[in-house]
Amino acid sequence: MEKRLLPVNLDSYKPLRDLVLEAIREAIIEGVLKPRERLMEIQLAEELGVSRTPIREALRKLELEGFIVMVPRKGAYVADISVKDITDVFEIRAALEGLAAVLAAERITDEELEGMERLLVEKAEAISRKDMDKLVKVDTEFHETIYRASRNERLAVIINNLREQIQRYRATSLAFPGRMRQSLEEHRSIVEAIQSRDINLARQVAQEHIENAENSILEAIKKDGLSVAD
C-alpha cells in the first residue's frame, strides 16, 4: 500500500505521543486520510516509524476530539462531517469567539494590538496576491492573537479544537466569491472594537464574523457539491 505519511521527527523536543497525534490529526485535516477511511494501527506505525503504542494513544485522543470514530469489532475510521456537524461547531464557536473578543477587549496589550494591525496589512497583501496559503496562515494568527489576549488558556484550547474539526473547509470558506474582502473588513471591525474596549461591540462583530464564515461554507457546499456526510 502506498505510503502517505512521513516518519515523525524523533529528534524533536516534543513527546513521541504528541508528535504522532499531531501527524495523524494534520493528515486528517489536510485530507491525506479521507473521511470514512479505516485507520490501521500497523500501517500507521510503519509509515510514522513508531510502535503501535503511541498510535493507539493518538487514536483514543482523536476520538475524543471528534476526528475519528471507533466502530465496535471493526476499528477506527476517519470521522465524516455532516452539515449538522458544521452548524453545531459554528454555533458553539460563535459564542466562544464572542467571549474571547470580550476578554481581549478587557485585557489586550498595546503590543498585541499593534500585532493585529500588522496582520490586517498582511491579510490585505495576501488577498491582492491571491496567496491562499498565506491568507489562511494570517487568518489563523489573527484569531490566535485574540485568544492569547483573552488570557484564558482553557478557552483557547476549546476554540482551537473546534476550529480543527472543520479545518478542511477553511480554504473553501475564504475562496467563496467576495469572502476574502468581507473577512478582511470583519477583522478590521473586530480590531476597532477591541481597541476601543467596547466589549458589547467586540462580542457582536466577533460572532457575526463566525456566522458569516459558516454561511460561506454552507453556500460553497450547496454550490459545488462538496463531500459531507448525509
C-alpha positions in Angstrom: 0.0 0.0 0.0 1.3 3.5 -0.9 2.8 5.4 2.0 1.2 8.8 2.5 2.6 9.9 6.0 6.1 10.9 6.6 8.0 9.5 9.6 7.9 11.7 12.7 10.9 13.7 13.7 12.3 11.7 16.6 14.8 14.4 17.4 12.0 16.8 18.3 11.7 18.1 21.9 8.1 17.1 22.0 7.0 13.8 23.5 6.5 11.0 20.9 2.8 10.6 21.6 2.3 14.3 20.8 4.2 14.1 17.5 2.2 11.1 16.5 -1.1 12.8 17.5 -0.2 15.9 15.5 0.9 13.9 12.4 -2.4 12.0 12.2 -4.5 15.0 13.0 -2.8 17.0 10.3 -3.2 14.2 7.8 -7.0 14.2 8.5 -7.3 18.0 8.3 -5.4 18.2 5.0 -7.4 15.3 3.5 -4.5 12.9 3.2 -6.5 10.5 5.4 -10.0 10.6 3.9 -13.4 10.7 5.6 -14.7 7.1 6.3 -11.2 5.7 5.7 -10.2 2.9 8.1 -7.1 3.6 10.1 -4.9 0.5 10.6 -2.6 0.7 13.6 0.1 -1.4 12.0 0.1 0.7 8.8 0.2 4.0 10.7 3.0 2.7 12.9 5.1 1.7 9.8 4.6 5.0 8.0 5.3 7.1 11.0 8.2 5.0 12.1 7.0 4.3 15.6 5.5 1.4 17.6 1.8 0.8 17.9 1.5 2.1 21.5 1.7 5.9 20.6 -0.6 5.2 17.6 -3.2 3.6 19.9 -2.9 6.6 22.3 -3.3 9.1 19.5 -6.4 7.3 18.1 -8.0 7.5 21.6 -7.3 11.2 21.8 -8.5 11.8 18.2 -11.8 10.0 19.0 -12.3 12.4 21.9 -11.6 15.4 19.7 -14.1 14.2 17.1 -11.6 13.4 14.3 -12.2 9.6 14.3 -14.9 7.2 15.3 -14.3 3.8 16.8 -16.6 1.1 15.5 -17.0 -2.0 17.7 -15.3 -5.1 16.3 -14.2 -3.1 13.2 -11.7 -0.5 14.4 -11.0 3.2 13.8 -12.3 5.3 10.9 -11.8 8.9 9.9 -14.9 10.7 11.0 -17.1 12.1 8.3 -18.6 15.5 8.8 -22.2 16.5 8.1 -23.9 19.8 7.5 -25.4 19.3 11.0 -21.9 18.8 12.4 -20.7 22.1 10.7 -23.6 24.1 12.1 -23.2 22.6 15.6 -19.5 23.5 15.6 -20.1 27.1 14.4 -22.9 27.6 16.8 -20.6 26.9 19.7 -17.7 28.6 18.2 -19.6 31.9 17.6 -20.4 32.1 21.3 -16.9 31.3 22.4 -15.3 33.7 19.8 -17.6 36.4 21.2 -16.4 35.6 24.7 -12.7 35.7 23.6 -13.2 39.1 22.0 -14.8 40.4 25.1 -12.0 39.2 27.3 -9.4 40.5 24.8 -11.1 44.0 24.8 -10.5 44.0 28.6 -7.0 42.5 28.7 -5.2 43.1 25.4 -1.8 44.9 25.4 -0.8 47.7 23.1 1.8 45.4 21.6 -0.8 42.8 20.8 -3.0 45.5 19.2 -0.1 46.6 17.0 0.4 42.9 16.0 -3.3 42.7 15.0 -2.9 45.9 12.9 0.1 44.4 11.1 -1.9 41.2 10.4 -4.6 43.3 8.7 -1.9 44.7 6.4 -0.5 41.2 5.7 -4.0 39.9 5.0 -4.7 42.6 2.5 -1.4 41.9 0.7 -2.2 38.1 0.6 -5.6 38.9 -0.9 -4.1 41.1 -3.5 -1.6 38.3 -4.5 -4.3 35.7 -4.2 -2.0 33.7 -1.9 -4.4 31.3 -0.2 -1.7 29.6 1.9 -0.6 32.9 3.3 -4.2 34.0 3.8 -5.0 31.0 5.9 -1.8 31.4 7.9 -2.5 35.1 8.6 -6.2 34.4 9.4 -5.1 31.8 11.9 -2.5 34.1 13.5 -5.2 36.8 13.8 -7.6 34.7 15.8 -4.8 33.2 17.9 -3.8 36.7 18.9 -7.3 37.3 20.2 -7.2 34.0 22.2 -3.8 35.0 23.8 -5.1 38.4 24.6 -8.1 36.9 26.4 -5.6 35.5 29.0 -7.8 32.3 29.2 -5.8 29.3 28.1 -8.7 26.8 28.5 -10.9 28.9 26.3 -8.2 29.0 23.6 -7.8 25.2 23.7 -11.5 24.6 23.3 -11.9 27.1 20.4 -8.8 25.6 18.6 -10.2 22.2 18.9 -13.5 23.3 17.3 -11.6 25.1 14.5 -9.5 22.0 13.8 -12.7 19.9 13.4 -13.8 21.9 10.4 -10.3 23.0 9.2 -10.7 21.0 5.9 -13.3 23.6 4.9 -11.3 26.7 5.9 -9.9 27.5 2.4 -13.3 26.7 1.0 -14.9 29.5 3.1 -12.2 32.0 2.2 -12.3 31.1 -1.5 -16.1 31.7 -1.7 -16.7 34.7 -4.0 -16.3 38.0 -2.1 -15.5 36.3 1.2 -11.8 37.3 1.3 -12.5 41.0 1.3 -15.5 40.6 3.5 -13.4 38.7 6.0 -10.8 41.4 6.0 -13.4 44.1 6.8 -14.8 41.9 9.6 -11.3 41.5 11.0 -10.8 45.3 10.9 -14.1 45.8 12.7 -13.0 43.3 15.4 -9.7 45.2 15.9 -11.5 48.5 16.2 -14.0 47.2 18.7 -11.2 45.6 20.9 -9.1 48.7 20.5 -12.0 50.9 21.8 -12.5 48.5 24.7 -16.2 48.2 23.7 -17.0 44.7 25.0 -20.5 44.6 23.6 -19.4 45.6 20.1 -16.5 43.2 20.3 -18.8 40.3 21.1 -21.2 41.3 18.3 -18.7 41.7 15.5 -16.8 38.5 16.5 -19.9 36.5 16.5 -21.1 37.9 13.2 -17.7 37.1 11.7 -18.0 33.4 12.6 -21.6 33.3 11.4 -20.6 34.7 8.0 -17.8 32.2 7.7 -20.3 29.4 8.4 -22.7 30.8 5.8 -19.8 30.9 3.2 -19.0 27.2 3.9 -22.6 26.1 3.6 -23.1 28.1 0.4 -20.0 26.5 -1.1 -21.2 23.0 -0.1 -24.5 23.7 -1.8 -23.0 25.3 -4.9 -20.1 22.9 -5.5 -21.4 19.7 -4.1 -18.5 19.3 -1.6 -18.3 16.0 0.2 -20.1 15.9 3.5 -22.0 13.1 5.2 -25.7 12.7 4.8 
